[in-house]
Amino acid sequence: ARTFQYYKNGKRKVWAPKNYERDFKGFITLREALVHSRNLATINLVYDIGVETIRKRLALLDVKNIPHDLSIALGNLAISPQKMAQIYTVFSNYGHIIEPRLVSKIVSKEGAVLYETKPKEIVDFTRPEQAYLMTSILEDVIKRGTGRNAAVKGIELAGKTGTTNDGVDAWFCGYSPSVTTITWYGRDDNRPIGRHATGGSVAAPTFAYFYRKLLELDPNMPRTFRVPEGVFVGEVDGHKEFYTRISPLPKPGSGDFLDEGFIPQPAHPVTEEPGEDSGNRTRPDLDSTQSSSEAGGVEMIPLDGDSAATGTIEGESGEEITDPLHPPQKPPEEVGGDSGTLF
C-alpha cells in the first residue's frame, strides 16, 4: 500500500492509510473500490486526478473549507445533509445539479400561484453518460456492497455509505429515479453514536424504510433508471461492464485502460426496452471486474512551509522518481473507517 512520509517540526512522520477491513486486494476497478468502500483505491484515484482539480469542482458547488490534502478522498469535509443532497443530484439528474428548496410554490384556494421559487441549476456539470456510470456503480453498492441494507424490493436505488472515525457520523446518501435522499446519524456534540455504527448498519436501514413507505404512498413513482445515449455494454475477462467513449473498458487481464483513441464496438449494445417505460433501456446485471486502483508505492510529501521535506515518489525498488504531474501534497489529517467518500 502507498505510504506518505513528511516532516513536521523537523521530525519525520508517516501516514499509512488503511482499508476498513485492514486488508489489501491489489489492482481493482473504481467500481469495486466504491462498492466495498476501499479507502486506498479512493486515495490513489484522488492522487492521480489531483487534489486541486477536485477542489475547483467542489468550489463550483459553493462547498466551503475544502482541504488542500488527500483527506478529501475520504470525505473529510464539513458538508450539511442539504448540501450533500444538492451534490447527489448530479447523478440522479444525469449531469445537472439542482439546488434543494423547502417550498416550490404557494397556491391560493382559487388555484392562483401566489409564490413560486426558481432553484439554481447547474447545467451540464458532467455528461449524462458519465453520470449514469456512477449511478450504475452506486446501484452495485446496494446490490452487493456496503449498502446492502438500503435495498428495497421493486425499485432501483443507488447510494453510498459513509462512516467517520470512532462512529461519530453515519451516512447513507442515495436516490431513486425520481427522489434524492440523504440519511445522517450523529450527535450535536460530536460524541460517538456507537463503536460499530457504520453508514451501512445504521443509516442504510433508515434509507430503505423511507423508500418502502414512499412506494406505499406513491406506487406509480418511477422505479427504473433511464440509460442515456452513449452508454455501452462490453465484456472484460468474461465479465460485463458498462463503458462510454470517455471511460473505455479496462484491457483484459491488466490494470491498464484501452487507448485514448479507442472507438467503442460493444458486443452487447444497450437497447430500447418496449412497453410503458419506453425511455428506459434494458441492462444486464454486471459482474465485478478486477483491474486497477489499490496501487502501492511510497510518496515523500511536505507540509506547507516546511523546506525540510522533499517532493518525490519512491518506487518499489527504492529509487526516487520525480512526478511533475502531481505536485507534493500536504498530508491529510487522520481519517478512516468505511470510506466516507460520498461524491
Long-range contacts (C-beta under 8 A, 24 or more apart in sequence): 1-40, 1-294, 1-296, 2-40, 2-43, 2-44, 2-47, 2-295, 2-296, 2-297, 2-298, 2-299, 3-298, 3-299, 4-70, 4-299, 4-301, 4-331, 5-298, 5-299, 5-300, 5-301, 6-300, 6-301, 6-302, 6-303, 6-306, 6-309, 6-330, 6-331, 7-302, 7-303, 7-306, 7-308, 7-309, 8-303, 8-306, 10-308, 13-331, 15-331, 15-332, 15-334, 17-43, 17-74, 17-332, 17-336, 18-336, 20-163, 20-336, 20-337, 20-338, 20-339, 24-294, 25-290, 25-294, 26-290, 26-294, 27-255, 27-290, 27-291, 27-292, 27-293, 27-294, 27-295, 28-290, 28-291, 28-292, 28-293, 28-294, 29-250, 29-288, 29-289, 29-290, 29-291, 29-292, 29-293, 30-137, 30-293, 31-136, 31-137, 31-140, 31-241, 31-288, 31-289, 32-288, 32-289, 32-290, 32-293, 33-293, 33-294, 34-137, 34-138, 34-141, 34-145, 34-160, 34-341, 35-137, 35-140, 35-141, 35-144, 35-145, 35-146, 35-288, 36-145, 36-146, 37-145, 37-146, 37-161, 37-338, 37-339, 37-341, 38-293, 38-294, 38-339, 39-73, 39-74, 39-336, 39-339, 40-293, 40-294, 41-293, 41-294, 42-73, 42-74, 42-339, 42-341, 43-70, 43-73, 43-74, 44-293, 44-294, 44-295, 45-73, 45-293, 46-70, 46-72, 46-73, 47-73, 47-299, 47-326, 47-329, 48-326, 50-325, 50-326, 51-329, 60-122, 60-125, 61-86, 61-87, 61-97, 61-122, 63-87, 67-332, 67-333, 68-304, 68-329, 68-330, 69-329, 69-330, 69-331, 69-332, 69-333, 70-329, 70-331, 70-332, 71-332, 71-333, 71-335, 72-332, 73-332, 73-341, 74-332, 74-335, 74-336, 74-339, 74-340, 74-341, 75-162, 75-164, 75-335, 75-339, 75-340, 75-341, 75-342, 76-332, 76-333, 76-335, 76-340, 81-182, 81-184, 82-182, 84-171, 84-173, 84-182, 84-342, 84-343, 85-173, 85-180, 85-181, 85-182, 87-342, 87-343, 88-173, 88-174, 88-175, 88-180, 88-182, 88-342, 88-343, 89-180, 90-125, 90-126, 90-131, 91-131, 91-134, 91-135, 91-138, 91-158, 91-175, 92-135, 92-158, 92-175, 92-176, 92-177, 92-180, 93-131, 94-128, 94-131, 94-132, 94-226, 94-228, 95-124, 95-125, 95-126, 95-127, 95-128, 95-130, 95-131, 96-121, 96-122, 96-123, 96-124, 96-125, 97-121, 97-122, 97-125, 127-230, 127-244, 127-246, 128-228, 128-229, 128-230, 129-228, 129-229, 129-230, 129-231, 129-244, 129-246, 130-244, 130-246, 130-247, 132-225, 132-227, 132-228, 132-231, 132-242, 133-231, 133-242, 133-243, 133-244, 133-247, 134-158, 135-225, 136-242, 136-283, 136-286, 138-174, 139-225, 140-286, 140-288, 142-174, 146-198, 146-199, 146-200, 146-338, 147-172, 147-174, 147-199, 147-200, 147-204, 148-200, 148-204, 149-200, 149-201, 149-204, 149-205, 149-208, 150-174, 150-200, 150-204, 150-205, 150-207, 150-208, 151-208, 152-208, 152-211, 152-212, 152-215, 154-215, 154-223, 155-211, 155-215, 155-221, 155-223, 156-223, 156-224, 156-225, 157-211, 158-225, 159-204, 159-207, 160-199, 160-341, 160-342, 161-198, 161-199, 161-200, 161-203, 161-204, 161-338, 162-199, 162-203, 162-338, 162-339, 162-340, 162-341, 162-342, 163-197, 163-198, 163-199, 163-200, 163-337, 163-338, 163-340, 164-335, 164-337, 164-340, 165-334, 165-335, 165-336, 165-337, 166-192, 166-195, 166-337, 167-192, 167-193, 167-194, 167-195, 167-196, 167-197, 167-198, 167-337, 168-192, 168-193, 169-193, 169-340, 170-197, 170-198, 170-199, 170-201, 170-202, 170-203, 171-199, 171-203, 171-340, 171-342, 172-199, 172-200, 172-203, 172-204, 172-206, 172-207, 173-342, 174-207, 176-211, 176-214, 176-221, 176-222, 176-223, 177-221, 177-222, 177-223, 177-224, 177-225, 177-226, 178-221, 178-222, 179-211, 179-214, 179-221, 181-207, 181-210, 181-211, 183-207, 183-210, 198-337, 198-338, 199-338, 200-338, 224-277, 224-280, 225-280, 226-279, 226-280, 226-281, 227-270, 227-280, 227-281, 227-283, 231-270, 231-281, 232-264, 232-266, 232-269, 232-270, 233-266, 233-267, 233-268, 233-269, 233-270, 233-283, 233-284, 234-264, 234-266, 234-267, 234-268, 235-267, 235-268, 236-289, 236-291, 237-289, 237-290, 238-287, 239-286, 239-287, 239-288, 239-289, 240-268, 240-284, 240-285, 240-286, 240-287, 241-286, 241-289, 242-286, 250-289, 250-291, 250-292, 254-291, 255-291, 255-292, 255-293, 255-295, 256-292, 257-292, 300-328, 301-328, 301-329, 301-330, 301-331, 302-328, 302-330, 303-330, 303-331, 304-330
